């Protein structure tokens, strides 16, 4: 019995390895993970907003473009999408970031996350009553002014818990960029744990990395729960998105906007 316990301890909780790997995780892995997460989330928000407006177009062929994007990146495993984008673009000669693998990693995660964020944003915009748009036009605002000053601020408030929950998922998905072969100083938490595990023939580094991920995601999850409750009491939030990333945005009972799209049209 004691031999089994000792073996488990050596495999998962080797104190000597923990002492060596934690400084690397804190000094290099944690900052890179957070930078990757924020950068990827920024890309995802831009892509998500663009395709949310595309999905709200009146023209079927425009909506089809947005639906194709969403279905592809929600239907393919993240690890496949990230590898295709992060490795495929440079191999295809599309070297928009030169040899900077770090930026390709941000782009890859961001494009994938954009497919989820677009549905969150679409739901938030459709959840705003049509009368809000008409009221804006009634005081002389243009279409873009109404969207910028009336619709989007209200939609942002409603979907804030969902977007915060999505950031939590982005943080965990940064572990997949090890496929792209980051440089020594670019390694995130998982890459450092993987290298240390290979060098020491132990799973202890992965346990240490798991602790670091929990130190980030648990407080964020708690914050999302509290925020979701506060927004719920205020009413109007997008329910369920932050808890289930396979959530498909419903058609809200409120009358959808006819103008919430690019210049081509509104909700469809």
C-alpha atoms as one frame of an Amber mdcrd trajectory, in Angstrom:
protein
   0.000   0.000   0.000   2.760   2.436   0.960   4.584   1.636  -2.278   1.495
   2.546  -4.300   1.007   5.818  -2.440   4.679   6.694  -2.907   4.451   5.971
  -6.620   1.380   8.176  -6.998   3.098  10.968  -5.077   6.219  10.722  -7.249
   4.150  10.714 -10.435   1.832  13.613  -9.667   3.231  15.543  -6.701   7.021
  15.443  -6.838   7.995  18.415  -4.651  11.408  18.842  -6.275   9.843  19.168
  -9.723   7.142  21.493  -8.396   9.815  23.783  -6.971  11.540  23.947 -10.353
   8.507  24.304 -12.606   6.370  26.785 -10.670   8.778  29.716 -11.191   8.725
  29.051 -14.961   4.952  28.827 -14.987   4.573  32.080 -13.057   7.292  34.121
 -14.775   6.817  32.935 -18.372   3.735  30.750 -18.757   1.205  32.900 -16.899
   1.962  36.214 -18.678   2.010  34.526 -22.091  -1.259  32.721 -21.394  -2.941
  35.985 -20.389  -1.514  37.881 -23.385  -2.644  35.138 -25.755  -6.089  35.113
 -24.151  -6.620  38.876 -24.333  -5.284  39.070 -27.905  -7.382  36.127 -29.077
 -10.472  37.550 -27.365  -9.921  40.870 -29.146  -9.707  39.093 -32.515 -12.776
  37.050 -31.605 -14.774  40.155 -30.703 -13.951  41.836 -34.012 -14.752  38.697
 -36.030 -17.823  38.051 -33.909 -19.231  41.539 -34.409 -18.676  41.420 -38.172
 -20.349  38.045 -38.565 -23.141  38.908 -36.115 -24.104  41.753 -38.439 -23.777
  39.411 -41.418 -26.106  36.913 -39.721 -28.651  39.696 -39.181 -28.736  40.709
 -42.840 -32.034  40.550 -44.736 -30.318  39.030 -47.752 -30.201  35.221 -47.640
 -26.882  34.949 -49.480 -25.245  37.289 -46.961 -26.632  35.298 -44.031 -25.416
  32.120 -45.731 -21.840  33.427 -45.609 -22.100  34.057 -41.876 -23.807  30.736
 -41.209 -21.098  28.893 -43.142 -18.382  30.518 -41.027 -20.199  29.703 -37.787
 -21.003  26.112 -38.750 -17.472  25.338 -39.922 -15.635  26.617 -36.865 -18.218
  25.322 -34.413 -18.270  21.931 -36.123 -14.525  21.291 -36.425 -12.526  20.444
 -33.272 -10.597  23.432 -31.981  -7.283  21.647 -32.224  -7.819  21.031 -35.962
  -8.892  24.617 -36.690  -5.992  26.115 -34.759  -3.477  23.870 -36.515  -4.904
  24.629 -39.971  -4.905  28.386 -39.401  -1.702  28.680 -37.389   0.377  26.372
 -39.568  -1.557  26.529 -42.818  -1.401  30.271 -43.468   2.433  30.504 -43.385
   2.755  27.309 -45.456   0.338  28.754 -48.025   2.507  31.855 -48.319   0.106
  34.075 -46.374   2.768  35.357 -44.001   0.887  38.295 -42.527   2.904  38.071
 -39.306   6.187  36.928 -40.801   7.685  34.211 -38.600   5.930  35.351 -35.412
   4.174  32.174 -34.291   2.794  33.994 -31.263   0.576  36.241 -33.396  -0.585
  33.336 -35.552  -1.669  31.609 -32.333  -3.743  34.657 -31.336  -5.308  34.817
 -34.792  -6.118  31.102 -34.842  -7.844  31.085 -31.450  -9.593  34.384 -32.203
 -11.089  33.186 -35.490 -12.413  30.045 -33.833 -13.848  31.951 -30.878 -15.408
  34.486 -33.237 -17.834  31.821 -34.420 -19.204  31.525 -30.866 -19.058  35.220
 -30.080 -20.995  36.062 -33.261 -23.966  34.066 -31.977 -23.730  35.737 -28.573
 -23.690  39.191 -30.167 -26.473  38.324 -32.590 -28.641  37.212 -29.684 -27.878
  40.365 -27.734 -28.777  42.635 -30.658 -31.972  40.747 -31.464 -32.949  41.000
 -27.817 -33.313  44.772 -28.141 -36.867  45.821 -28.973 -37.519  47.288 -32.404
 -38.896  50.414 -30.761 -35.414  51.356 -29.578 -34.268  51.728 -33.175 -37.370
  53.637 -34.181 -36.923  56.004 -31.235 -33.366  56.746 -32.311 -34.433  57.461
 -35.858 -37.233  59.615 -34.506 -34.766  62.057 -32.948 -32.782  62.340 -36.174
 -30.063  59.725 -35.678 -28.613  57.881 -38.651 -28.553  54.082 -38.827 -24.917
  53.883 -37.690 -25.497  56.385 -34.876 -28.439  54.387 -33.543 -26.396  51.193
 -33.627 -23.399  52.843 -31.964 -25.158  54.915 -29.317 -28.411  53.032 -28.635
 -28.430  49.379 -29.723 -24.870  48.152 -29.121 -24.511  49.650 -25.601 -27.725
  47.932 -24.496 -26.750  44.676 -26.194 -23.293  44.804 -24.567 -24.861  45.061
 -21.134 -27.080  42.060 -21.797 -24.311  39.796 -23.106 -21.533  40.797 -20.706
 -21.850  37.633 -18.553 -21.760  35.450 -21.670 -18.682  37.215 -23.050 -16.906
  36.958 -19.707 -17.646  33.242 -19.658 -16.287  32.993 -23.184 -13.024  34.564
 -22.009 -12.749  31.763 -19.476 -12.974  29.260 -22.322 -10.400  31.179 -24.362
  -7.922  30.966 -21.477  -8.250  27.183 -21.420  -8.035  26.936 -25.203  -4.617
  28.619 -25.206  -3.287  25.210 -24.184  -3.848  24.078 -27.775  -1.283  26.443
 -29.285   1.562  24.132 -28.264   0.955  22.580 -31.703   2.353  25.697 -33.363
   5.786  25.379 -31.783   6.136  28.557 -29.749   9.585  29.909 -28.899  11.115
  29.378 -25.460  10.025  32.800 -24.224   6.619  32.509 -25.905   5.516  29.304
 -24.187   2.241  29.350 -22.301   1.359  27.223 -19.265   0.700  23.963 -21.089
   3.830  24.154 -23.263   6.066  24.685 -20.234   4.391  21.778 -18.436   4.791
  19.543 -21.470   8.504  20.314 -21.818   9.145  19.805 -18.113   7.153  16.567
 -18.073   9.199  15.176 -20.973  12.476  16.134 -19.303  11.553  14.676 -15.907
   9.394  11.702 -16.971   6.719  12.866 -14.547   3.202  14.250 -14.727   3.847
  16.633 -11.865   4.364  19.629 -14.220   0.873  19.097 -15.648  -0.568  19.131
 -12.128   1.267  22.404 -11.513  -0.102  23.828 -14.784  -3.595  22.703 -13.773
  -3.246  24.595 -10.500  -2.244  27.726 -12.421  -5.236  27.407 -14.757  -7.531
  27.009 -11.757  -6.018  30.118 -10.163  -7.180  32.048 -13.223 -10.445  30.376
 -14.178 -12.060  29.771 -10.780 -12.143  33.462  -9.755 -13.308  34.357 -13.268
 -16.050  31.710 -13.089 -17.143  33.087  -9.726 -17.198  36.582 -11.196 -19.305
  35.378 -14.145 -21.799  33.726 -11.787 -22.141  36.858  -9.678 -22.397  39.054
 -12.755 -24.972  36.741 -14.314 -27.123  36.943 -11.186 -26.880  40.726 -11.069
 -27.734  41.010 -14.762 -30.526  38.475 -14.288 -32.140  40.629 -11.640 -31.885
  43.534 -14.053 -33.410  41.412 -16.801 -32.629  41.074 -20.475 -29.396  39.129
 -20.423 -28.620  36.342 -22.879 -29.267  33.213 -20.851 -27.286  30.014 -21.092
 -24.447  31.132 -23.348 -21.813  31.361 -20.635 -22.676  27.894 -19.355 -22.858
  25.996 -22.627 -20.688  26.917 -25.551 -22.825  24.792 -27.890 -25.763  27.087
 -27.145 -27.591  28.071 -30.307 -28.953  31.586 -30.081 -32.761  31.550 -29.889
 -35.160  33.874 -31.577 -36.197  36.191 -28.786 -39.881  36.777 -28.076 -39.365
  40.505 -28.541 -39.847  41.690 -32.101 -36.461  41.517 -33.888 -34.873  44.589
 -35.354 -35.362  45.164 -39.055 -32.309  47.393 -39.352 -29.657  45.664 -37.240
 -27.205  44.850 -39.962 -24.768  46.464 -42.253 -26.153  48.693 -44.962 -27.573
  45.627 -46.714 -30.443  45.125 -44.253 -31.585  43.842 -40.866 -32.548  40.707
 -39.008 -33.489  37.628 -40.911
